[in-house]
Amino acid sequence: MRVQDAPGHSLPLLTKTGYGLGDLGINIFVIVKSLLVFDFMTAYLDVAPATAGRLTALVLIFDILTDPLIGWLSDRSHTRWGRRAPYMAVGALAMAVLLVLMFYVPAAFSGLAAGLWVTGFFAAASVGWTMVVIPYSSLTVELTDDPQQRSSLTAYRMASAALGILLAGALFPALVAQFGGNRAAFALAMLVFAPIAVGTIWAAAFVSARPSPARPPAPQPLLAQLRTVASNPRFVLLVVIYGFQTLAIFFITVGIPHAARYLTLASEGNGPMPGAQTLLFGAFVVGAMASQPLWLMLSKRIGKPRVYLAGMLVYAGMLVLFYTQLPLASAVLLGALSLGIGITNGCYQQLPWALAPDLIAETNRQSGQSVEGLANSVWLFGQKLAGALAPLLFGELLSAFGFVSSEQGYVDQPAAALEALRAGMTLLPALLLLASVPIYALIAARLKSL
């Protein structure tokens, strides 16, 4: 039975808050895979950038293959706690334990051997994460039939997601520094974050745990159900658009630790700006988190499709401006630009995630099936494919221009490698965001009712 089926009625605050908390824990893993793994291998394990990119991509491609199965299974599950909560509870615990083990690389391992250790535990942790994120995303459709309530749920979710990103992206590096600034410090920092990830995901599972809906799960086989999901062309196009945009954002996040290390300057001119990664990432995430009410208000007044389009155009412009200012020696300017980019990133976080459940619900109505789980695996396909491609392409780009890996964190880099880093995390993402606009134009007019 749903918490609230009737359009126009608000979901309980406890449901919204508890549901939103789940994305805090989910995004701890997102930051590990998009921000930390590549940097950990290249800066602390002496894994070459191209090799680190290939290993990371291999794991994330494997992760994509598990999504449809988890979505299909959760759609067909019946338990006293509902279809989704049991998967989330078990997956959260497995994910957290395996991430800790991933960072506990034996001291004797370096280079490829260390990279393979990370890859094995990273792949296993990804299965746990899939058991969380696919069922969790499906709840947006199950908890309410009201599009405005879905937007409200998404705003709660994305505010919590931003907090998770802030904690993992800004506090994790600070903890690593506090624990010694070496490879062993990563495992200690992960021990701090593991219970946070588990606790917040369990909170979401708790508020959503209830007997399975009265309607039966879809009786279709997996391939037939995939065809049902693909029968909604607007949803499929939105998946493609979001994939382009996520690739852009992952280029930014993969590059942030390197940018903080090599594209900021200490006031005395020796080495990087102290605390640059925490400032850069912290301001970026604070902007995304604080802007959630703004994007929700604009979507109600102007409509989700128009706000989404405008936000992506402004986002691309902010990245071009950032390119012109790098390298930076001013902490104030670094913080201000990062905050501005974060505000536009808030649009990317909220609007597509508010539109997708509306389109999935539309597929349910038109097909007479219940396909939330499998549809969300398709929805995340673009995100996960982008997550696999970003470190692969970024690693190849840096290697092509002579970027040097290390075990000490900072080493001198060739000028060509620094320019590749500068363009790779600003101009290249801006081009990808702009490339998504013509695709979006194909469906924007037909999304006006959402």
ChimeraX attribute file (.defattr): number of C-alpha atoms within 10 A of each C-alpha:
attribute: neighborCount
match mode: 1-to-1
recipient: residues
	/A:1	13
	/A:2	17
	/A:3	15
	/A:4	17
	/A:5	15
	/A:6	12
	/A:7	12
	/A:8	13
	/A:9	13
	/A:10	16
	/A:11	19
	/A:12	10
	/A:13	11
	/A:14	10
	/A:15	18
	/A:16	23
	/A:17	17
	/A:18	22
	/A:19	30
	/A:20	25
	/A:21	27
	/A:22	29
	/A:23	31
	/A:24	29
	/A:25	32
	/A:26	25
	/A:27	25
	/A:28	26
	/A:29	25
	/A:30	21
	/A:31	21
	/A:32	20
	/A:33	23
	/A:34	24
	/A:35	24
	/A:36	21
	/A:37	22
	/A:38	30
	/A:39	24
	/A:40	24
	/A:41	28
	/A:42	27
	/A:43	23
	/A:44	23
	/A:45	27
	/A:46	22
	/A:47	26
	/A:48	23
	/A:49	28
	/A:50	22
	/A:51	21
	/A:52	31
	/A:53	25
	/A:54	19
	/A:55	23
	/A:56	29
	/A:57	23
	/A:58	16
	/A:59	22
	/A:60	23
	/A:61	18
	/A:62	16
	/A:63	23
	/A:64	23
	/A:65	14
	/A:66	15
	/A:67	26
	/A:68	23
	/A:69	18
	/A:70	21
	/A:71	27
	/A:72	27
	/A:73	18
	/A:74	25
	/A:75	24
	/A:76	17
	/A:77	15
	/A:78	16
	/A:79	13
	/A:80	11
	/A:81	15
	/A:82	19
	/A:83	26
	/A:84	30
	/A:85	28
	/A:86	21
	/A:87	24
	/A:88	26
	/A:89	21
	/A:90	16
	/A:91	23
	/A:92	28
	/A:93	21
	/A:94	18
	/A:95	27
	/A:96	25
	/A:97	18
	/A:98	20
	/A:99	24
	/A:100	22
	/A:101	18
	/A:102	23
	/A:103	24
	/A:104	20
	/A:105	21
	/A:106	12
	/A:107	10
	/A:108	7
	/A:109	14
	/A:110	18
	/A:111	19
	/A:112	17
	/A:113	15
	/A:114	22
	/A:115	25
	/A:116	18
	/A:117	18
	/A:118	25
	/A:119	21
	/A:120	15
	/A:121	20
	/A:122	26
	/A:123	22
	/A:124	18
	/A:125	27
	/A:126	25
	/A:127	20
	/A:128	23
	/A:129	27
	/A:130	27
	/A:131	28
	/A:132	30
	/A:133	27
	/A:134	29
	/A:135	28
	/A:136	25
	/A:137	27
	/A:138	24
	/A:139	24
	/A:140	26
	/A:141	23
	/A:142	20
	/A:143	21
	/A:144	23
	/A:145	20
	/A:146	20
	/A:147	21
	/A:148	20
	/A:149	21
	/A:150	25
	/A:151	24
	/A:152	20
	/A:153	25
	/A:154	29
	/A:155	27
	/A:156	23
	/A:157	27
	/A:158	26
	/A:159	26
	/A:160	25
	/A:161	27
	/A:162	28
	/A:163	24
	/A:164	29
	/A:165	31
	/A:166	25
	/A:167	22
	/A:168	28
	/A:169	30
	/A:170	22
	/A:171	18
	/A:172	25
	/A:173	21
	/A:174	17
	/A:175	18
	/A:176	19
	/A:177	15
	/A:178	12
	/A:179	16
	/A:180	12
	/A:181	16
	/A:182	18
	/A:183	23
	/A:184	17
	/A:185	20
	/A:186	25
	/A:187	20
	/A:188	18
	/A:189	22
	/A:190	25
	/A:191	17
	/A:192	13
	/A:193	22
	/A:194	21
	/A:195	16
	/A:196	17
	/A:197	24
	/A:198	24
	/A:199	18
	/A:200	23
	/A:201	29
	/A:202	26
	/A:203	21
	/A:204	25
	/A:205	27
	/A:206	18
	/A:207	16
	/A:208	24
	/A:209	17
	/A:210	18
	/A:211	14
	/A:212	20
	/A:213	13
	/A:214	8
	/A:215	9
	/A:216	13
	/A:217	20
	/A:218	17
	/A:219	12
	/A:220	15
	/A:221	9
	/A:222	16
	/A:223	11
	/A:224	11
	/A:225	20
	/A:226	18
	/A:227	10
	/A:228	21
	/A:229	25
	/A:230	16
	/A:231	14
	/A:232	16
	/A:233	13
	/A:234	19
	/A:235	24
	/A:236	18
	/A:237	16
	/A:238	23
	/A:239	21
	/A:240	19
	/A:241	22
	/A:242	23
	/A:243	23
	/A:244	24
	/A:245	25
	/A:246	24
	/A:247	25
	/A:248	26
	/A:249	24
	/A:250	25
	/A:251	26
	/A:252	25
	/A:253	22
	/A:254	25
	/A:255	25
	/A:256	25
	/A:257	24
	/A:258	22
	/A:259	23
	/A:260	23
	/A:261	20
	/A:262	23
	/A:263	22
	/A:264	24
	/A:265	21
	/A:266	16
	/A:267	14
	/A:268	9
	/A:269	10
	/A:270	8
	/A:271	16
	/A:272	22
	/A:273	22
	/A:274	15
	/A:275	16
	/A:276	26
	/A:277	23
	/A:278	22
	/A:279	21
	/A:280	25
	/A:281	26
	/A:282	25
	/A:283	24
	/A:284	29
	/A:285	29
	/A:286	21
	/A:287	22
	/A:288	30
	/A:289	26
	/A:290	17
	/A:291	20
	/A:292	26
	/A:293	16
	/A:294	13
	/A:295	25
	/A:296	22
	/A:297	12
	/A:298	15
	/A:299	22
	/A:300	13
	/A:301	10
	/A:302	11
	/A:303	17
	/A:304	26
	/A:305	22
	/A:306	16
	/A:307	18
	/A:308	24
	/A:309	19
	/A:310	13
	/A:311	18
	/A:312	21
	/A:313	16
	/A:314	18
	/A:315	23
	/A:316	23
	/A:317	18
	/A:318	19
	/A:319	23
	/A:320	17
	/A:321	14
	/A:322	23
	/A:323	15
	/A:324	13
	/A:325	13
	/A:326	17
	/A:327	19
	/A:328	22
	/A:329	19
	/A:330	14
	/A:331	18
	/A:332	11
	/A:333	13
	/A:334	22
	/A:335	19
	/A:336	17
	/A:337	19
	/A:338	23
	/A:339	23
	/A:340	20
	/A:341	24
	/A:342	27
	/A:343	26
	/A:344	25
	/A:345	23
	/A:346	28
	/A:347	27
	/A:348	22
	/A:349	23
	/A:350	28
	/A:351	26
	/A:352	18
	/A:353	22
	/A:354	24
	/A:355	21
	/A:356	24
	/A:357	27
	/A:358	22
	/A:359	23
	/A:360	26
	/A:361	23
	/A:362	14
	/A:363	23
	/A:364	19
	/A:365	11
	/A:366	12
	/A:367	15
	/A:368	11
	/A:369	19
	/A:370	24
	/A:371	27
	/A:372	29
	/A:373	30
	/A:374	28
	/A:375	33
	/A:376	27
	/A:377	28
	/A:378	23
	/A:379	26
	/A:380	22
	/A:381	22
	/A:382	23
	/A:383	23
	/A:384	24
	/A:385	19
	/A:386	25
	/A:387	28
	/A:388	27
	/A:389	22
	/A:390	26
	/A:391	33
	/A:392	22
	/A:393	18
	/A:394	25
	/A:395	24
	/A:396	20
	/A:397	19
	/A:398	21
	/A:399	18
	/A:400	14
	/A:401	17
	/A:402	17
	/A:403	24
	/A:404	19
	/A:405	23
	/A:406	17
	/A:407	18
	/A:408	14
	/A:409	18
	/A:410	16
	/A:411	14
	/A:412	10
	/A:413	14
	/A:414	11
	/A:415	12
	/A:416	14
	/A:417	18
	/A:418	21
	/A:419	15
	/A:420	19
	/A:421	24
	/A:422	22
	/A:423	18
	/A:424	22
	/A:425	25
	/A:426	25
	/A:427	21
	/A:428	19
	/A:429	25
	/A:430	25
	/A:431	17
	/A:432	20
	/A:433	24
	/A:434	20
	/A:435	14
	/A:436	20
	/A:437	19
	/A:438	11
	/A:439	15
	/A:440	19
	/A:441	12
	/A:442	13
	/A:443	16
	/A:444	18
	/A:445	11
	/A:446	11
	/A:447	16
	/A:448	12
	/A:449	9
	/A:450	17
